[in-house]
Amino acid sequence: MKTLHIMRHAKSSWKDAGLKDHQRPLNKRGKRAAADMGERFRGQGMAPDLLLSSDARRAMDTAEIICHALDLAPSIIIADSLLYLASANRIEKMVRKLDDCWCRVILFGHNPGLTELVNRFYPTPIANLPTAGVVGLTFDIRRWRDLRRKRLVRSVFDFPKNKADA
């Protein structure tokens, strides 16, 4: 079994107009939302083998907050510049090339690529993966390269404003 959690970065700050998009940090609401989602991961006993993140500051900040909630060292995060504003095709290719030793992966990135990727696998189409939103997908596969919708055995969709599962 392989599990992929796809998480959009939390809400970022637009306060400093001089910052390039790549350098925007999380705002207060984003930090709270990421911490809340991290606690939800913790409550589910989530123990990722790998955290793979866009190298944009807001994505890395989100990944670090999740690490903190899961009592993991931030050094477990692999930052990849190819995930910054990546298309669904690029992200899917990256996932298919993951080392098969990793069974539980959290991927942090950006829209629209993440929403498009989610809609390739999630059973019900979603219009938008919100900031700090997470889709968890578990596949009955041994190798990441065998990732297929028909191999999906479990899926979950959670986001900060979803209080039903909180």
Secondary structure as UniProt FT lines:
FT   STRAND          2..8
FT   TURN            17..18
FT   HELIX           21..23
FT   HELIX           28..43
FT   TURN            44..45
FT   STRAND          50..54
FT   HELIX           57..69
FT   TURN            70..71
FT   HELIX           74..76
FT   STRAND          77..80
FT   HELIX           81..83
FT   TURN            84..85
FT   HELIX           88..96
FT   TURN            100..101
FT   STRAND          104..109
FT   TURN            111..112
FT   HELIX           113..121
FT   TURN            131..132
FT   STRAND          134..139
FT   HELIX           144..146
FT   HELIX           149..151
FT   STRAND          152..158
FT   TURN            160..161
//
